[in-house]
Amino acid sequence: MNIIVRLYGSGKFLCRPDTSWERENKDLFAPDSVSSYLWTPILFARISKAGKCVGRKFASRYWDAVSYGTLLYVGDMLDGSPESMACASCADRTSVLPFPMYDKATLESGLNTFSLRIDSIEAYSTVTEGATEMIEEAITASSAIVSLRIGDIIAIELAPMQPMGQGVQTEAHGTCDRSPEMTEISGTFCDNELFKFNIIM
């Protein structure tokens, strides 16, 4: 199974290994070699039909479920080198893709809200308006270079990466200082909890 990620800003793609997939709300204990993580919220969809070079008008046929989550990147590996993004994406249990997923119909109203909190403070939120278009554009663009298989995940970063240890920047709350030893991350969608776990350094 591929986890195909559309990077925020550049629109480029990379693939995360399926060993990075976390869906059971288990706490993440950082390895001794890791001193920091960065996070970014994502919208993701499950591929339901194999395809290559999928045209935009046919993209709706290639996915059947949707949800929101977060990706973690190992900050120690982000040194600006060409390979650093790929290296920072490989760590176990850093692709938080909660299951079960939602029917794609939950996106139709455009008003359902995804909220991500760090240490109980809202760090990011968005409504579903435009989400269907984002998914189908990503399917079209990614399938030009990566063959899609049933069960693959297409994930779209929704905001720039932010460091865990430097507080959460939001318009509503400014910077939140917190202990780096343990950080709680939680997310809700349609007023239902999607994920809730601790990162323990």
The 8 nearest C-alpha neighbors of each residue, nearest first, counted from 0:
[[1, 151, 17, 150, 2, 148, 152, 16],
 [2, 0, 151, 3, 152, 14, 17, 16],
 [1, 3, 152, 15, 14, 153, 151, 4],
 [2, 4, 14, 153, 1, 13, 154, 152],
 [5, 3, 154, 13, 12, 155, 14, 6],
 [4, 6, 12, 155, 10, 11, 156, 154],
 [7, 5, 10, 11, 156, 12, 4, 9],
 [6, 8, 156, 9, 10, 159, 158, 157],
 [7, 9, 10, 6, 159, 158, 11, 156],
 [8, 10, 11, 7, 6, 5, 12, 156],
 [9, 11, 6, 5, 8, 7, 12, 137],
 [12, 10, 9, 6, 5, 13, 7, 4],
 [13, 11, 5, 4, 6, 10, 3, 141],
 [12, 14, 4, 3, 15, 5, 11, 85],
 [13, 15, 3, 2, 4, 1, 16, 12],
 [14, 16, 2, 89, 88, 17, 3, 13],
 [17, 15, 18, 19, 89, 1, 14, 2],
 [16, 18, 19, 20, 0, 1, 15, 2],
 [19, 17, 16, 20, 91, 92, 90, 89],
 [18, 20, 91, 92, 93, 17, 94, 16],
 [21, 19, 94, 92, 17, 18, 95, 93],
 [22, 20, 92, 95, 94, 23, 96, 19],
 [21, 23, 97, 96, 24, 95, 98, 20],
 [22, 24, 25, 21, 97, 194, 98, 95],
 [25, 23, 196, 195, 194, 22, 26, 21],
 [26, 24, 23, 196, 27, 197, 21, 22],
 [25, 27, 197, 196, 198, 28, 24, 199],
 [26, 28, 198, 199, 29, 197, 25, 92],
 [29, 27, 199, 198, 200, 26, 30, 197],
 [28, 30, 200, 33, 199, 27, 31, 198],
 [31, 29, 32, 33, 28, 200, 34, 27],
 [30, 32, 33, 29, 34, 200, 28, 35],
 [31, 33, 30, 34, 29, 75, 35, 73],
 [34, 32, 30, 31, 35, 29, 75, 73],
 [33, 35, 32, 75, 200, 36, 74, 31],
 [36, 34, 74, 33, 73, 75, 37, 163],
 [37, 35, 73, 74, 72, 163, 71, 162],
 [36, 38, 162, 72, 161, 163, 71, 160],
 [39, 37, 71, 160, 161, 70, 72, 162],
 [38, 40, 160, 70, 69, 158, 159, 156],
 [41, 39, 69, 157, 156, 68, 158, 70],
 [42, 40, 156, 68, 69, 155, 157, 67],
 [41, 43, 67, 155, 154, 66, 68, 156],
 [44, 42, 154, 153, 66, 65, 67, 155],
 [43, 45, 65, 153, 64, 152, 62, 66],
 [46, 44, 152, 64, 62, 151, 150, 63],
 [45, 47, 62, 151, 149, 150, 61, 48],
 [48, 46, 149, 62, 61, 63, 45, 150],
 [49, 47, 61, 149, 46, 50, 148, 62],
 [50, 48, 148, 147, 149, 47, 51, 61],
 [51, 49, 147, 146, 53, 48, 148, 52],
 [50, 52, 146, 142, 53, 147, 143, 145],
 [53, 51, 143, 142, 54, 139, 50, 144],
 [52, 54, 139, 51, 142, 58, 50, 55],
 [55, 53, 57, 56, 139, 58, 52, 138],
 [54, 56, 58, 57, 139, 53, 136, 135],
 [55, 57, 54, 58, 59, 53, 135, 60],
 [58, 56, 54, 55, 59, 60, 53, 61],
 [57, 59, 55, 135, 60, 61, 56, 53],
 [60, 58, 61, 57, 62, 135, 56, 55],
 [61, 59, 58, 57, 62, 48, 63, 47],
 [60, 62, 48, 47, 58, 59, 46, 63],
 [63, 61, 46, 47, 45, 60, 64, 59],
 [62, 64, 47, 103, 45, 102, 46, 61],
 [65, 63, 102, 103, 45, 101, 44, 100],
 [64, 66, 44, 101, 100, 103, 43, 102],
 [65, 67, 100, 43, 101, 42, 44, 68],
 [68, 66, 42, 41, 43, 113, 96, 69],
 [69, 67, 41, 96, 95, 40, 42, 97],
 [68, 70, 40, 41, 95, 39, 94, 71],
 [71, 69, 94, 39, 38, 93, 95, 40],
 [70, 72, 38, 93, 37, 36, 94, 69],
 [71, 73, 37, 87, 36, 88, 74, 38],
 [74, 72, 87, 36, 75, 76, 35, 37],
 [73, 75, 36, 35, 77, 76, 72, 37],
 [76, 74, 73, 77, 33, 35, 34, 78],
 [75, 77, 87, 74, 78, 83, 73, 86],
 [78, 76, 83, 74, 75, 79, 87, 84],
 [77, 79, 80, 76, 83, 75, 74, 84],
 [80, 78, 77, 83, 81, 82, 84, 76],
 [79, 81, 83, 82, 78, 77, 84, 76],
 [82, 80, 83, 79, 84, 85, 78, 77],
 [81, 83, 80, 85, 84, 86, 79, 87],
 [82, 84, 86, 77, 80, 85, 81, 76],
 [85, 83, 87, 86, 82, 88, 77, 81],
 [84, 86, 88, 83, 87, 82, 89, 13],
 [87, 85, 83, 88, 84, 89, 82, 76],
 [86, 88, 73, 72, 84, 76, 85, 89],
 [89, 87, 85, 86, 72, 90, 15, 84],
 [90, 88, 86, 87, 15, 16, 19, 91],
 [91, 89, 19, 88, 93, 92, 87, 73],
 [90, 92, 19, 18, 93, 89, 20, 94],
 [93, 91, 19, 21, 20, 94, 90, 18],
 [92, 94, 71, 19, 91, 70, 95, 90],
 [95, 93, 20, 70, 19, 92, 21, 96],
 [94, 96, 21, 69, 68, 70, 93, 22],
 [97, 95, 68, 22, 94, 21, 98, 20],
 [98, 96, 22, 193, 95, 194, 99, 68],
 [99, 97, 100, 22, 96, 193, 23, 66],
 [98, 100, 97, 101, 66, 22, 193, 64],
 [99, 101, 98, 66, 65, 64, 102, 97],
 [102, 100, 65, 64, 66, 103, 105, 99],
 [101, 103, 64, 104, 105, 65, 63, 100],
 [102, 104, 64, 105, 65, 106, 63, 101],
 [103, 105, 106, 102, 107, 101, 108, 64],
 [106, 104, 103, 107, 102, 101, 108, 111],
 [105, 107, 104, 127, 109, 108, 103, 131],
 [108, 106, 104, 109, 105, 103, 128, 127],
 [109, 107, 110, 106, 105, 111, 128, 127],
 [128, 108, 110, 127, 107, 106, 111, 126],
 [109, 111, 108, 126, 127, 112, 128, 106],
 [112, 110, 126, 189, 127, 109, 113, 106],
 [113, 111, 126, 125, 188, 189, 110, 127],
 [112, 114, 188, 125, 124, 187, 126, 115],
 [113, 115, 124, 187, 186, 123, 112, 188],
 [116, 114, 186, 123, 185, 122, 121, 124],
 [117, 115, 121, 120, 122, 185, 119, 184],
 [116, 118, 184, 119, 120, 183, 122, 121],
 [117, 119, 183, 120, 182, 116, 184, 177],
 [120, 118, 117, 116, 121, 183, 185, 184],
 [121, 119, 116, 117, 118, 122, 172, 175],
 [122, 120, 116, 123, 115, 117, 119, 114],
 [121, 123, 116, 115, 169, 167, 120, 117],
 [124, 122, 115, 121, 114, 116, 125, 169],
 [125, 123, 114, 113, 115, 112, 122, 126],
 [124, 126, 113, 112, 127, 114, 123, 111],
 [127, 125, 112, 110, 111, 128, 109, 113],
 [126, 128, 109, 130, 106, 111, 110, 129],
 [109, 127, 129, 130, 126, 110, 106, 108],
 [130, 128, 132, 131, 127, 133, 109, 106],
 [129, 131, 133, 127, 132, 128, 134, 106],
 [132, 130, 134, 133, 129, 135, 106, 128],
 [131, 133, 135, 130, 129, 134, 136, 137],
 [134, 132, 130, 136, 131, 135, 137, 129],
 [135, 133, 137, 131, 132, 136, 138, 130],
 [134, 136, 138, 132, 137, 58, 133, 139],
 [135, 137, 139, 133, 138, 134, 132, 140],
 [136, 138, 140, 134, 135, 139, 141, 133],
 [139, 137, 135, 141, 136, 140, 142, 134],
 [140, 138, 53, 136, 137, 142, 55, 141],
 [139, 141, 137, 143, 138, 142, 136, 144],
 [142, 140, 143, 138, 139, 144, 137, 145],
 [143, 141, 52, 145, 51, 144, 139, 146],
 [142, 144, 52, 141, 140, 145, 51, 139],
 [143, 145, 142, 141, 146, 52, 140, 51],
 [146, 144, 142, 141, 143, 147, 51, 52],
 [145, 147, 51, 142, 50, 148, 144, 49],
 [148, 146, 50, 49, 145, 51, 142, 151],
 [149, 147, 49, 151, 150, 48, 146, 46],
 [148, 150, 47, 48, 46, 49, 151, 147],
 [149, 151, 46, 45, 148, 47, 0, 152],
 [152, 150, 1, 0, 46, 148, 149, 45],
 [153, 151, 2, 45, 44, 46, 3, 154],
 [152, 154, 3, 44, 43, 4, 2, 45],
 [155, 153, 43, 4, 42, 3, 41, 5],
 [156, 154, 5, 42, 41, 4, 43, 157],
 [155, 157, 41, 7, 6, 158, 40, 5],
 [156, 158, 41, 40, 155, 7, 42, 39],
 [159, 157, 156, 39, 7, 40, 160, 41],
 [160, 158, 7, 39, 161, 157, 8, 156],
 [161, 159, 39, 38, 37, 158, 162, 72],
 [160, 162, 37, 38, 159, 163, 39, 167],
 [163, 161, 37, 164, 165, 36, 38, 160],
 [164, 162, 37, 165, 36, 166, 161, 35],
 [163, 165, 179, 162, 166, 35, 177, 178],
 [166, 164, 162, 163, 167, 176, 174, 175],
 [167, 165, 175, 176, 174, 164, 163, 168],
 [166, 168, 174, 175, 122, 169, 165, 173],
 [167, 169, 174, 173, 166, 122, 170, 172],
 [170, 168, 173, 171, 172, 122, 167, 174],
 [169, 171, 172, 173, 168, 122, 174, 123],
 [172, 170, 169, 173, 121, 168, 122, 174],
 [171, 173, 169, 170, 174, 168, 175, 120],
 [174, 172, 169, 168, 170, 171, 175, 167],
 [175, 173, 168, 166, 167, 176, 172, 169],
 [174, 176, 166, 167, 177, 173, 172, 168],
 [177, 175, 166, 174, 165, 178, 167, 164],
 [178, 176, 179, 175, 166, 164, 182, 118],
 [177, 179, 180, 181, 176, 182, 164, 166],
 [178, 180, 164, 181, 177, 182, 200, 163],
 [179, 181, 200, 178, 199, 182, 198, 177],
 [182, 180, 199, 198, 179, 200, 197, 178],
 [181, 183, 198, 197, 118, 184, 179, 199],
 [184, 182, 197, 118, 117, 196, 198, 185],
 [183, 185, 117, 196, 195, 116, 197, 118],
 [186, 184, 195, 116, 194, 115, 196, 117],
 [185, 187, 115, 194, 193, 114, 192, 116],
 [188, 186, 192, 193, 191, 114, 113, 190],
 [187, 189, 113, 190, 191, 112, 192, 193],
 [188, 190, 191, 111, 112, 187, 113, 192],
 [191, 189, 188, 187, 192, 112, 113, 111],
 [192, 190, 187, 188, 189, 193, 186, 194],
 [191, 193, 187, 194, 186, 188, 190, 195],
 [194, 192, 187, 186, 97, 191, 188, 195],
 [193, 195, 185, 186, 192, 24, 97, 196],
 [196, 194, 185, 184, 24, 186, 183, 193],
 [195, 197, 26, 24, 184, 183, 25, 185],
 [198, 196, 183, 26, 182, 199, 184, 27],
 [197, 199, 27, 182, 181, 26, 28, 183],
 [200, 198, 181, 28, 180, 197, 27, 29],
 [199, 180, 29, 28, 181, 198, 179, 34]]
